[in-house]
Amino acid sequence: MGNSRKATRKMDKQKKKKIYLGIFIAQILAEIFAVVEVISINMVPMKYIVVGILILVFYTLIVGLLLFYKRLKWQKIVAIVMAVIMIIGCLAGGVFIIRTMKALNGMAGNGVSKDVDVVDEPFTVYLSGSDTRNDELDEASRSDVNILMVINPKTKQILLLNTPRDYYVYNPAKQMNDKLTHCGNDGIENSMAALKELYGIDIDYYGQINFSGFEKLIDELGGIDIEIPESFTSWNDDSYTFSAGMQHLSGYEALLFARERYAFSGGDNTRGSNQMQVIKAVIDKATHDSTDVLFNYGGVMDSLEGMFKTSLLNGDIAKLVKMQLGDMSEWNIQSFAVVGTGASRSTSGGNAYVMIPDDDSVNQAKAMIATVTEGGILEDTEAAE
């Protein structure tokens, strides 16, 4: 009888050891899976990966020691809990990365490579705000936001250049002068061609977002802080009154702020300035205010599926994220808006209000673009509107 009990206890111990060993191996495999996924996206600097691996090794050694080198029951329980937490965390992280890359593939460029090194050479991105409000972006639609981002990654300089939606420009698709916003009805490439004609520059990439995507983007960032120039009540939703001064805005509030023009004496010019404020706040939050935003940028992208498109390739986006995570440098962001004179002119939609370009402001914009692309630094006074 005694030998039988001893044999039973021995078998139980062997079963427990096998269970412990299985849990330990599962933890190691989950960790390897997570590390491989992190490396595969090529967005995290190597120094962070090395630190992460060292932490995983240390954690794994502790679990192993608790499982196999001590006999106290509480140690086994603690080790199992630690192992299960790590397994769940690594698997969840790996699945999140896979989902993120799937979402990114749906909105990033489709393989049209540009001869531009985005972390070493100046480049220009056209930011278009579509006036549609649903969960699917209509690429051929009027563009209410038309901002050029001229970026020099070496000097950490960004110029945000706003062109009013009513600017009277040449519409390549219609082969006539037209409102800039109407150019978007023939696709975003047509809007880019119109701006290229106006400023005499090449535009390398575009990013397009609609109203719903804009709201979700701001909310995913946790809101943004904006300096409201003057108190106003929104014309789009009169239940919202904004006070002058620094305010923390949700996605919906930021949208109301960015769309407002009737409440301001400056009209569309003030709206353009406010839109650039919003973009600057987003850039500041993503690159400077919170490292968590950069590490979680995939979650932001995932939430925007179908409502945001960009011609930047996945590889280019990965380079930019890795560069910023690597040095966490602060960017010098300046803004400028071209101006004009109101008039009535023939457009593709019939006679309508337009803004006749002011040649001096267009020339000033060209000079500022040249300053950024040639490696110069824009001063605050230089970028004053």
GIFEN-V964161 format. One record per backbone hydrogen bond with DSSP energy under -0.5 kcal/mol. NH is the residue of the N-H (numbers start at 0). CO is the residue of the C=O. Records with the same first field share a line. If there is no record, write none. Layout:
NH->CO ; CO
This chain:
4->0
5->1
6->2
7->3
8->4
9->5
10->6
11->7
12->8
13->9
14->10
15->11
16->12
17->13
18->14
19->15
20->16
21->17
22->18
23->19
24->20
25->21
26->22
27->23
28->24
29->25
30->26
31->27
32->28
33->29
34->30
35->31
36->32
37->33
38->34
39->35
40->36
41->37 ; 38
42->37
44->42
47->44
48->44
49->45
50->46
51->47
52->48
53->49
54->50
55->51
56->52
57->53
58->54
59->55
60->56
61->57
62->58
63->59
64->60
65->61
66->62
67->63
68->64
74->71
75->71
76->72
77->73
78->74
79->75
80->76
81->77
82->78
83->79
84->80
85->81
86->82
87->83
88->84
89->85
90->86
91->87
92->88
93->89
94->90
95->91
96->92
97->93
98->94
99->95
100->96
101->97
102->98
103->99
104->100
105->101
106->102 ; 103
107->103
108->311
112->110
115->113
117->115
119->116
120->116
122->150
124->148
125->204
126->124 ; 146
127->125 ; 206
128->144
129->127 ; 208
130->141
136->305
138->136
140->138 ; 183
142->180
143->128 ; 141
144->128
146->126
147->160
148->124 ; 146
149->147 ; 158
150->122 ; 148
151->156
152->150
155->151
156->151
157->331
158->149
159->157 ; 333
160->147 ; 158
161->159 ; 335
162->145
166->163
167->354
168->166 ; 177
170->175
171->169
174->170
175->170
177->168
179->166
180->164
181->178
182->178 ; 179
183->179 ; 180
184->181
185->182
186->183
189->186
190->186
191->187
192->188
193->189
194->190
195->191
196->192
197->193
198->194
199->195
200->195
203->123 ; 201
204->123
206->125
207->308
208->127
209->306
210->131
213->209
214->210
215->211
216->212
217->213
218->214
219->215
220->216
221->218
222->217
223->248
225->223 ; 246
227->225 ; 244
231->241
233->239
239->236
240->238
241->231
244->227
246->225
248->223 ; 246
253->249
254->250
255->251
256->252
257->253
258->254
259->255
263->260
266->263
268->265
270->266
271->267
272->268
273->269
274->270
275->271
276->272
277->273
278->274
279->275
280->276
281->277
282->278
283->279
284->280
285->281
286->282
287->283
288->283
289->284
292->289
293->289
294->290
295->291
296->293
298->295
299->295
300->296
301->297
302->298
303->299 ; 300
304->301
306->303
307->303
308->207
309->106
310->205
311->205
316->312
317->313
318->314
319->315
320->316
321->317
322->318
323->319
324->320
325->321
326->322
327->323
331->155
332->330
333->157 ; 331
335->159
337->161
340->355
342->353
344->351
346->349
349->346
351->344
353->342
354->165
355->340 ; 353
357->338
358->356
361->357
362->358
363->359
364->360
365->361
366->362
367->363
368->364
369->365
370->366
371->367
372->368
373->369
374->371
375->370
382->378
383->380
